[in-house]
Amino acid sequence: MKSVRTKLIASILICSLFTSVLIGVIAISNSVRTAGKDAMTMMQLTGQKKTEEINSTIQKIEQSVDTLSEVAMSNFDYDSFRQSKDYADTYTETVQQAVLDFANHTNGAVTAYLRYNPDYSNPTSGVFAQRQSVDSELQCLTPTDFSMYDESDVEHVGWYYLPVQAKKAIWMSPYMNENINIYMISYVVPLFAEDGTSIGIVGMDIDFSQITDLVDETKVYQSGYAFLTDASAAVMYHKNADEGTKLSDLDSSLSKSADFIGDDGNQGKTMDYSYKNVNKKFAFYNLDNGMKLVLTAPVSEIYSEAYGLAKMIILAMIVAFILSAVIGIVMGTGLTKPIRQLTSVIEQTAALDFRPTEAGAKLRKQKDEIGDMATKIHDMRKKLRAMMENLQQTQQVLETNTGNLNQLMKQNSAYAEDNSAATQELAAGMEETSANAAHIVENVGIMRESSDNIQRLAEDGEKNSGQIQERAGEMERISTESRHKTDQMYAVMKQKTDAAVEQAKSVQKINALTDNIKQISSQTNLLALNANIEAARAGEAGRGFAVVASEIGDLATQTLDTVSTIDEIVGEVNSSVSNMTECLTTIMEFLEQTVLGDYEHFAQVGEQYHADADTFQQIMQQTKEAVDALEQHIGEISSTVSEINSMVEQSTDGISGIAEKSGSTQNLVTEGYDKLQECTQSVNVIRDFVAQFHLD
C-alpha cells in the first residue's frame, strides 16, 4: 500500500507537471501567436514604411509632371492649335525652358517631353530633352517622328497613344533605353481640350533605380528582401528573377500568387510558399504607380523570436517543474509527517499499548486539525488507560476472592467428607445396636435364664452408649464449628462478591467511551467529506488537499475499526464478568439456602442424638442396676428392650437421613467447587485480557 506521503508527493508532482505543461503550452502558443503577430506586424510596418517611401518618390514625380502639364497648358490657345500646325512649334518655344526646369528639379528624371497630337501639329513638333547619363545635363533633341510609326506600334509610340487612349495619367512599364543604357520607367499625363479633343502629352522618363534602390534597401529580418511585380504577379524587379517572369513559374507553391496579389483585399496579408526548399511567407502592398511591393522572408526568421521565446519558456517550465518537485517533496514530507506520527499512535492504540509517546505530545501542540485529532485520541487513550487500570484492580480483587473462596470450599468439602464418614459410622453402629436389640427381644427367654449374659450385655450396652455419646458430642461440635465457619465464609464472600460485582460494573463505562469514539470518527469522516467537497470546488489546485482529506478519512475509518475491535473485546469482558457474577450468585445462594440450612439441621440432629445417647446410657445404667432384680423385672426389661428397639429404629432412620443430607451436602460442595473453577477461569480470561494492555 502506498503511503500518504508518496501519494501527496505524486499528486503535487503530477499537478506541477500538468500545470507546467499546460502553462507552457498556453505560454508557447500565446507567445508563438503573439510573436507571429508581432513578426507580421513588423513585416507590415516595414512594408508600409517602404511603401510610403516609394510612394513619396512616385508622388513627387507625379506632382512634378502634373504641375508641368498645368504650366504647359496655362497659355495654350486651342483654337490656334486646331487652325495651324505651326502653332505647336511656336508655342513650344515658350514652354521649352519650363520643361527643362521641371526635369532638372525632378529626382531621377532622365527624359522630359511635351508632344502634340500629330493630327494638329507637325510630326516632330514638341520638346524632347534627354540626359546621356544619369549625371549629365539635359539636352534638347529632335522628338520622335510620329509619321514613321503606326499608332499600334506600342514599342515605339505606345508611350504616347496608351495614355491618350486611357484618357488619364499612367505609369508605363519599365524598359531599358538602349541609347543611354538606363533602365527607366515613364509617367505620362495626357492633355485634352475642354471638348475632349486630345492636345498631346507631357511626360518624364525616370531612372528606375530611384525606386529599385528603395526596394533593395528593404531588409526583412536576416535574409528577407523586397521585389516588385505588376497586378498579374509578373516580376517587375527581382534580384534573382528576370523581368516578366511569373511568380507561379518560380515554384508550384506560388500557383495561386496571381489571384492572391490581384486581390487588393489581401494587401498586408501573408501567403505561404516554398522557394528552393525554404518555407517562406510574402506580403504585398500597392504602389501608386500600379506596381506591387512584395516583401518576403523565411518562416524560420519570421518566427525565430517566437521559437527562441518558446525555448526559453520550455527551459523555464523544466526549471519550474524541478523547483515544484523539490518543493512538493519538502511539502509532502512536512505535511505527511504528522499524519505518519498520528498513524503510529493509532497503531500503538490498536496494539493495546497505552503508554505515552513523545510524538503524541508534539502533535497535540499543533494548532490545526491534526492537533485536534491528536488531542481527541490522547483523551480517548487516557480514558481507556484509566478504565483498564480499574479493570486490572477489579481482576486482582476477583482473583484474590476466588482464591480465598477456593480455600474455603476445599475446607468445606473436607468437613463434608468427615461428616459423611461420621454419619456412616454412626449408621453402622445404630444398625448393630438394632441387631442387638432384636437379638435381646428374640432371646428374652435366654436373658431370664442367664443373668450373667444379661449383665454382660448390659455392660456392653453401657460401653456402646458411652461411644454413642462421644460420637454424638463430636458430631454436635463439628456441626457447630462447620456452621460457624460457614457463616463467616458466607459473610466474607458476600461482602467481597458484592464489592467485586460493583467494581465489575465499571466495564460498562467502556461502552459509553467507545460510543464517544465512534461519534468522533463519524465527525472526522464528515470533516473529510467536507474537505473533499471544498477540494472539488477548488479544482486542480485542490487535488493535493483532496488526497490529504481522503487519508484523514481513512484514518478515521481505521479508528472506527479499532473501536469496533475494542467493543468486541469489551463484549467478551462483559460476558466473562456476567458469568463470574452468575457463578458468585449461585454459590452465595447455595451457601445461604442449602449449606447453612444443612448445617443448622446437622446441629439439631447432633443435639437430638446427644440427648438420645444420654437417655440410652441412663437405660443401660438402669439395666445394670436392675440385673440383680432381673427376674422381678423381666417384664419391664422386655418392655424396655422393645422401647429401645423402637428408638434404635428411629435413630437409624435419623442417622440415615443425616447420611443422605451429608451426601447431598458433599454433592453441592462439589458442584460449588466446579462453579468456583468456572469463576477462576473467567478471572484468568480477564487477567489475560488485561495483560494485553500496556499501561506503564
N, C-alpha and C positions, 0 to 999 in steps of 0.2 A: 504494500500500500504506500502510495506516495505521500510524503509529509506535506503539511500546510505550507511550510517554507518553500519546498520545491514548487508546489502549485502556485504560490503567490509570486515567486520569482519568475516562473514560466509565464504567468499571466502578465506580469509587468513587462517582461521581455517581448512577449507577443504583442501587447498593446503598444510598446515602444516601437517595435519593428513595423507594425501595421501603421501607427501614426507617422513614423518617419517616412515609410514608403508612400503613404497617402499624401502627406505634406510635400514630400519630394516630387511625387508625380504631379501634384497640383502646381507646385512651385516651378517645376521644369516646364510643364505645359503652359503655365501662365507666362513664365519668363521667355520661353521659346516664342509663344504667340506675341508677347509684348515686344520682345527683341525683334521678331519678324516684322511686327507693325512698325517698330522704330526704324528697322532697316528699310522697309518700304517707304516710310515717311522721309527718311534721309535721302533715299533714292528719288522720291518725288520732289523733295526740296531741291536736290541737285538739278533734276530735270527742269523744274520750274525756274530756278535761278538762271540756268544756262539758256533756257528758252527766252527768258526776259532779256538776257544779254544779246542773244542773236536777234530777237525781235526788235530790240532797241536799234541795232545796226541796220536792220531791214527798214525800220520805220524812218530812220534818218535818211536813208536813200530814197524811200518813197516820198518823204516830205520835201526833199531837195528837188526831185523830178516833178512832183505835183506843183511846187511853187514855180519851177521853171516854166511849166505849161501855162500857168496863170500869167506869168510875166510875158511869155511869148504871145499870148492871145490878148493882152491888155489893149493894144493899139491896132489890132488886126482888123482890116476892113474886108468883110466877107464879100460884099458886092464887087469891089475891085478885084478880089481874088477870082471871082467867077467870070468876070468880064475879060481879064487879061492874064495870060500865063506868065507874063513878065513881072506881074505884081509880086509874086512869090520871091523872085530874085531880089527885087528892090527891098522888100520887107526884111529879107534875110540879113541884109547889111545892118539893119537897125537892131537886130536881136542877137547877132553873132557873138558879140562880146559878152552878153548876158549868159549865153550858153557856156562859153569858156569859163566865166567866173563861177557859175554854179558847179561846173565839173571840177574846177580846181578846189572848191570848198567841200567837195563830197569825198569822203574817205573811200579809197579803193576804186574810184571812177577811172576806168581805162579809156572809155569812149563815151562821147556825148553827141547826140544828134537831134536835129529838128528836120523832119521830112514832110513834104506836102503831098496831097492827093495828086497822083500823076495825071488825073483827068483834068485838072485845072492848073497844072504847072508843068514846067519843063522836066524831063526825066531825071535830071541830075540836080535839080534845084534843092536848096536847103543847106543845113550846116552839118558837117561831119568832122568832129575833132577827135584825134586818137593819139595815145602815147605809144611810143615804140618800145618802151619798157615801163616797168612799174614806177621807176624813179624819174623818168624823162618828162619833158614838158609836153603839153597838148599841142598838137599840130592840126591845122585845118587841112583836110584832104578833100578830094573830089568825092562826092557822095556816090553811092551805087546807082548805076543807070537802070531805072525800072524797065526801060524799054527792052532790056536784054533778057528779062526773065518773065515767065508767066506767073500769074497770081497763085497758081497751085504749087509753085516751086518753093516749098516750105524751107528747104535747106538754105536758099539764098535770100529769099524775100519774105519768109514766114514771119520774121521779126516785125514786119510792117503790117501784113494783111491779117495775121491772127488777132492782134489787139483791136483792129478796126472791125473785124467780124464779131469779136466778142463784145464790142462797144463798152469796154471797161479796161481799166489798167490791169495788166497782167505781168507776172514774172515768167520769163521764158526758162526753159530747161537749160542747165549749164552745158557749155560746149567749149571745145578747145579752139581758140583762134590761132590757126596755123601761121598767120602772118607775123604775129608778135609772140607766139608760143606762150600764151597766157590762157589759163582755164577761167572762163568768165560766165557770169550769169546776168541776164538783162532784165531791166524793169522798164516797161513801155506804157505810156499814157496816150490813148487816142484823143484826138482833138475833133470836136464836132461844132457845127454851127447851130444856131438856135432852132433851125428847122430840121436838124438831124443830119445834115449833109456832112460827110467826112471832109475835114480840112487837112488832116495829116496826123503825125505822131510826134511825141517828144520822149526820148529815152536815154538811158545810160547803160553801158556795159560795165559791170562791177567785177573787179578781181574776186573770184570765188573764194580765194584764200581769206578774205575778210570774214567769211562765215565759217569756212573749214578750220581756220586757226582756232576759232572759239570752240568748234566741235572737238578738235584734237586736244584742247586744254582740259576738256571734261574728263575727270577721273572718277570712276565709280569703284569704290573700295580699292583693293590692291591691283587687280588686273582688269577691272571693268573699264569700258570705254563707251563712246557715243558714235553714232553714224547717222547719215541722212538717207531717207527714202522718199518716194512720192506716195500718193494716196493708194497706189496699187501694190505697195510693198516692193517696188523695184528700187534697187540701190542707186542713190544719187551721189553718195560719197561714203566710202568704206575703206578702211586701211588694209583690209585683207580680201576685198572683193571688187570686181570690176563694175564700172557704172552700167546700169541697166540690168544687172543680174537680179533675178527674182529671189527673194529670201527662201521661197519654197524649194528652190533648186539647190540651196546650200545643205539642207538636211530634211529628211522626211518629217521630222517633228515640227517643221515650220510650214507644213502644208496648209494650215489654216491661218497663216500670218497675214495674208492679204485681206481676208474677211475681218480679222481682228483689228488691223491697222486702218482699214477702210471705214470702220465704225467709230465716229468721233466720240461716241458714248464710252468707249474703252480708254479714253485718254487718261493717263496716270495710273491705269491698272497694269497688272503684270501678266505675262504669258510664259509658261514653262516650255523649254525646248532643250535640245541637246545639240552641241556642235563640237565635233572632233572628240566624241565620247566624254564631254564635260557637260554636266547638267547646269543649265543657266536659266535666267529669267530676263525678260526685256519689258520695257515700258516705253511708250511713245508720247510725244507732245506735239501739238500742231504749231507750225511756224506761220508767220504772216505771209510768207511767200508761197504757201501751199505745200511745202515740204513737211516731212515728219522727222523730228529729232528723236532718235531711238537710243535709249540707254540700256546697256546690257552688262551683266556681271554674273560670275559663277555663284551657284546657290551656296556652296561651301563658304564663300566670302561674305555673302549676304547674311548668313546665319552664323558666321564664325563667333560673333559676340554671344549669340544665344547658346551655341554649343559650349563655348568657354564658361558661360554662366551655368549651364546645365552640369558641366563637370564640377564646378565649384559647389553647386547645390548637392550633387551626389556625394562629394567629399565631405561636405558639412553634414549631410544625412548620415553617413557612416560614422563620423565623429560623434554626432548626436546620439546615434544608436549605441555606440560604445559607452558614452557617458551615461545614457539611460540604463544600460545593462549594469554598469558599476553601481549607479545609484539604486537600481532595482534590487541588486543583490544585497547592498547595505540596508536598504529599507526593509526588504523581505526578511533578512536576518533579524533586524531590530524589531519588526512588528511581530514576528512569529516566536521570538524568544520567550516573551511572557506566556504565550499560548502553550509552548512546549513545557515550560515550568509548571503551568497550571495543569496540563495533562499529566505530568509526573505526580503532582499532588493527588489528582483524581485516581490515578493508577495505584498509588500508595493507599488511598482510602479503600479502593476496590479490593486490595490485598489485606484489608482489615488492620492496616498499620496506621495508628492514630498519633504517632509521635510527631512533635512539632518539627518543621523544616525551616531552614533559612530562606529558601526560595519563596515559601508562602508568606513569610513576614515581609519580604521585599515587595511581593505582588500586592499585598494589602495597602501599601503606601501609594500605589498608583492612583491618580485622580481620573480614572476612566472606567469603562465597562468591565475591563479585566480586573481592575482593583475592586469594583463592587462584587463581581463574581467570586474573586478570591476571598473577600470578606464573608460572603454568604457561605462558601464552602468551609471556611475556618469556623464559623459559628456552628455549622452542622457537625463538623468533626469534634468540636468542643462538647456539644450536647451528647453526641454519640459516645464520646470518651467517658463523660460523666455517667451516662446510663450503664455502660459496660462495667465501670467501676462499681456501681451499685449492684449490678447483676453478679459481679465477681464476689462481692461481700455476701450477697444472698446465697450464692453457691457454697461459699465456705461455711456459712451458718447451717445450711441444709446438710452439708457433708458431715459437720460435727454432730448435728442432731440425729442423723441416720446412724452414725457410728455409736452414739450413746444408746439409741433405740435398739440397735443390733445387739449390744451387750445385754440390755435388759431382757430382750426376747430370748437370748440364749439362757440367761439365768432363769427366766420364767419357764422355758422349755425343760431345764434341768429339774426345777421344782415340780413341774407337772409329771415328769417321769418318776420322780421319787414318790409323789402322791399316788401315782398309778400302781407302783410296785408295793407300796404300803397297803393300799386297799386290796390288792390281790392277795397279799399275805393274810390280811385280816379276813378276807372272804374264805381263804383256805382254813384258817383257824375256826371260823364260825361253822363251816361245813363239818370240820372234825368234831366241834362241840355238839352240833346237831346229831351227828352219828353217835356220839357218846350218850347223848340224852335218849336217843331212840333205843340204844342198847340197854340203858338203865330201865326204860319202860318195859322193854321186852323181857328183861331179866330181873324184874322186880321180885319175882319169887326167889330167885337165887340170892338177891340182896337180903331178903328176910332170913335166908338160911345162913348167910355168911356175913356177919357184921364186919369181919376183918376186911373182906373185899370192899364193903361199903366205905369203911374207914379209909382204905387206900384210895378208893375212887374219890372220896371227899377231899383227901389231901391233894390228889391230882387236880381236882376242880379248883381248890384254893390257889394252887400254883398257877393254873391256867387263868384264873380270874385276875391274879396279880399281873401276869403278862398282858392280859387284855387291857387292864387298867393302864399299864405302862404305854402300851401301843395307842390307846385312846388319848392319853395325855400328850404323847408325841405328835399324834395326828392333829390334836387341837392346837398345839404350839406351832407346828409347821403351817397349818392353815392360817393361824393368826398372823404369823410373820409374813407369809405369802400375801395375805390380804393387805397388810401394812405396806409391804414393798410395792405391791401393785398399785395401791393408792398413790404412793409417792411417785412411782413411774408415770402413772396416768396424769398427775398434776404437772410434772415436769414436761412430759410430752405434749400435753395440751397447750401449755404456755409457749413452748418453743415452736410447736406446729402452728399456732395462731400467728406468732411473730414471723415465721418463715413464709406462711401464706400471704400475710400482709406485705412483706418485703417483695415477694414474687410478683405482686401486682404492679411493681414499678416497670416490669417488662412491657406492660400495656402502653406505657408512655412512648415506647419506640414507634408504635403505630402513628401517634399524633405527629411525631417528628418526621417520619417518612412521608406523611401526607404533606407537611410543610415543604419537604424537599421536592416532592412531586410538583407542588404549586410553583416553587422556584424554577424547576426545569421547564414547566409549561410557560412561565413568564419569559424565560430565556429563549424558548422556541419562538414565542410571539415576537420578542425583540429581534431575533434573527430573521423572521419573516418580514418585519417592518424594514430592517436593513436591506434585505433583498429587494423589496419594493422600491426603496429610495435609490438603490444602486441601479435598478432597471430604469428609473426615471432619469438618472444621470447619464445613461447611455454608455458609450465606450469608456468614458473617464471613470465610470464607477465599477468596472468589471473586477479590478483588484480587490476593491472593498466588498464587492459581492462575494468573492471567494472567501475572504476573511469571515463575512457574515455566515456563509454556509458552514464553515468549520466550527464556528461558535455554536451553531445549531446542532452539529454532530456531537460536540462536547456535551451539550445539554441532553442529547439522546443517550449518550454514554452514562451520564449522571443518573438519568431515569432508569436505565438498565441496572446500574449498581444498586440503586434504591430498591428496585424490584427484587434483586438478589438478597438484599438485607431483609426485605419483607418475608421472603421465603424462610430465611434463617430464623427470623423472629417468630415466624409461624411455628417452626419446629420447637423453638424455645417455649412458646406459649403452650404447645401440645405437651411438651415434657413437664412443664410446670403444672398443667392441668392434671396429667396422670399422677404426678407426685402428690398433688393436693387430694386427689381422689383416694390414692393409697393411704395417705395420712388420715384422711377422714374415716376410711374403712377400718383402719387399725384402732382409731380412737373409739369408733362405735363398737368394735369388737371388745375392746378393753372395758368400755363402760357398760355395755349391755350383757356381755357374756362372762368375761373373766371375773369382773368384780362380783357379779351375781353368783357365779360358781364358787368363788372363794367365800362368800357370805354363807352359801349353803354348806360348804365344807366346814366352816366354823360351827354352824348349828349342829351338823351331824356329829362333829367331834365332841361337842358338849353333850349331846344325847348319848353318844357312845360311851363317853366317860361316866355319865350317870348310870348307864346300864351296867358298866363294869363294876362300879361301886355296889350296885344292887346285887350283881352276881357274886361278888366277893362276900357280901353280908350273908347271902344264901348259903355259900359254901361254909362260912363260919358257923352258921346255924346248923348246917348239915353235920359238921364235925362235932358240934356240941351235942347234937341230938343222936350221935352214933350210939351212945350208951343207952339211950332210950329208943333204939331202933325198932324194937318190937312194938313198943307202945305207940310209936308214931308212924308206923309203916304206912298207914293210910295217908297221913299227912305228907310223908316222903313221896308216896306215889302221886299225890295231888301236886306236890311241889315240883316233882320231876316233869309232870305234864305242863305245868306253867312254864318251867324252864325251857322245855322243848318248843312250846309256842313262842316264847320270847326269842329263843335262838333262831327260829324260823324267820321271825320279824327282823331280827338283827341281820340275818343272812340276806334277806331281801333288801334291807337298807344299805348293807355293805355292797351288795351287787349294784344297787343304784349309784352308790358313790363311785364304784369302779367304772360304771358306764360314763358317769359325768367326768371322771378323771380322763377316760379315753377321749371323750368329746373335747375336753379342755386341751388335751395333747394335740388333737387334730386341729383345733382352732389356733393353738400356738404355732403349729407347723404352717398353717395357712397364713397366719400373720407374718411369720418369718419369710414366707415366699413373697408376700406383698412388700415386706421391707426390702427384699432383694431387688424387686422391681423399682422401688423408690431409689435404691442405691444406684441402679443402672441409669435412672433418669438424672440423678445428681452427677454421675460420670459423664453423661451426654452434655449436661450444662457445663461441666468443668472443661470438657474437650472444646465445646463451642467458645467458651470464654478464653481458652488458651490460644485460639486463633487470632485474637485481637492483641495488637502491640500498643500498649498504653504508655509505657515509660521509655 
